Amino acid sequence: MQHYVTPDLCDAYPDVAVVEPMFSNFGGHDSFGGQIVTVKCHEDNSIVKEQVDQDGTGKVMVVDGGGSMRRALLGDMLAEKAAKNGWEGIIVYGCVRDVDVLAQTPLGIQALASHPMKTDKRGIGDLNVVVTFAGVTFRPGEFVYADNNGIIVSPVALIMPE
């Protein structure tokens, strides 16, 4: 697993987009990065559930949940599947749950907050569409890097400076 330090990346690549500082780390990995796969959904994590079953090697799932504070879009079972299938991390513009288990899961997870209520599964959502939240646009195929300092987005892969 590659370790990323976002302040060092910002110093080396001053043109990166910096996500507004509203996210907290909930995962077992403090730093993560990779190619963006987006999910847009509102209080329905059906698409997230489908995606964690896919090979996520080198990828970060960016979930635009509209910032909803009423349901958790990720919990322990989906996070464990994502880790098993090689996902580098998941960023949720919304809530997560089962936070004690998430903290032990070998996966990077950033989200706005925790909430104990699960979502409905109605099969509603979009995969790999451009999403914008927290002052940044996330495009499928671009790259995102996260640690306890923040989250940054780049159109190209970044290399940690020596």
ZIJOQUI-V514894 format. One record per residue. N is the residue number from 0. RES is the residue in one small letter. PSI is psi in whole degrees, 0 to 359 (* if undefined). Layout:
N&RES&PSI + N&RES&PSI
This chain:
0&m&126 + 1&q&138 + 2&h&129 + 3&y&143 + 4&v&106 + 5&t&325 + 6&p&320 + 7&d&321 + 8&l&320 + 9&c&322 + 10&d&319 + 11&a&332 + 12&y&78 + 13&p&350 + 14&d&4 + 15&v&155 + 16&a&133 + 17&v&124 + 18&v&140 + 19&e&141 + 20&p&80 + 21&m&1 + 22&f&151 + 23&s&153 + 24&n&127 + 25&f&353 + 26&g&173 + 27&g&342 + 28&h&124 + 29&d&332 + 30&s&146 + 31&f&163 + 32&g&162 + 33&g&187 + 34&q&138 + 35&i&131 + 36&v&126 + 37&t&149 + 38&v&130 + 39&k&122 + 40&c&160 + 41&h&108 + 42&e&29 + 43&d&110 + 44&n&26 + 45&s&316 + 46&i&322 + 47&v&314 + 48&k&319 + 49&e&319 + 50&q&326 + 51&v&342 + 52&d&348 + 53&q&161 + 54&d&119 + 55&g&17 + 56&t&125 + 57&g&11 + 58&k&153 + 59&v&127 + 60&m&124 + 61&v&114 + 62&v&112 + 63&d&97 + 64&g&17 + 65&g&11 + 66&g&17 + 67&s&134 + 68&m&20 + 69&r&347 + 70&r&153 + 71&a&126 + 72&l&350 + 73&l&135 + 74&g&190 + 75&d&317 + 76&m&316 + 77&l&322 + 78&a&318 + 79&e&322 + 80&k&317 + 81&a&315 + 82&a&317 + 83&k&328 + 84&n&15 + 85&g&7 + 86&w&140 + 87&e&322 + 88&g&173 + 89&i&129 + 90&i&124 + 91&v&115 + 92&y&76 + 93&g&207 + 94&c&160 + 95&v&170 + 96&r&179 + 97&d&44 + 98&v&331 + 99&d&322 + 100&v&319 + 101&l&321 + 102&a&339 + 103&q&357 + 104&t&132 + 105&p&71 + 106&l&142 + 107&g&131 + 108&i&123 + 109&q&139 + 110&a&173 + 111&l&320 + 112&a&177 + 113&s&152 + 114&h&134 + 115&p&346 + 116&m&131 + 117&k&170 + 118&t&169 + 119&d&154 + 120&k&95 + 121&r&359 + 122&g&22 + 123&i&130 + 124&g&170 + 125&d&144 + 126&l&137 + 127&n&51 + 128&v&156 + 129&v&131 + 130&v&149 + 131&t&127 + 132&f&161 + 133&a&35 + 134&g&7 + 135&v&146 + 136&t&130 + 137&f&120 + 138&r&132 + 139&p&136 + 140&g&342 + 141&e&190 + 142&f&144 + 143&v&144 + 144&y&139 + 145&a&146 + 146&d&192 + 147&n&350 + 148&n&334 + 149&g&191 + 150&i&134 + 151&i&155 + 152&v&140 + 153&s&144 + 154&p&342 + 155&v&160 + 156&a&141 + 157&l&149 + 158&i&129 + 159&m&129 + 160&p&152 + 161&e&*
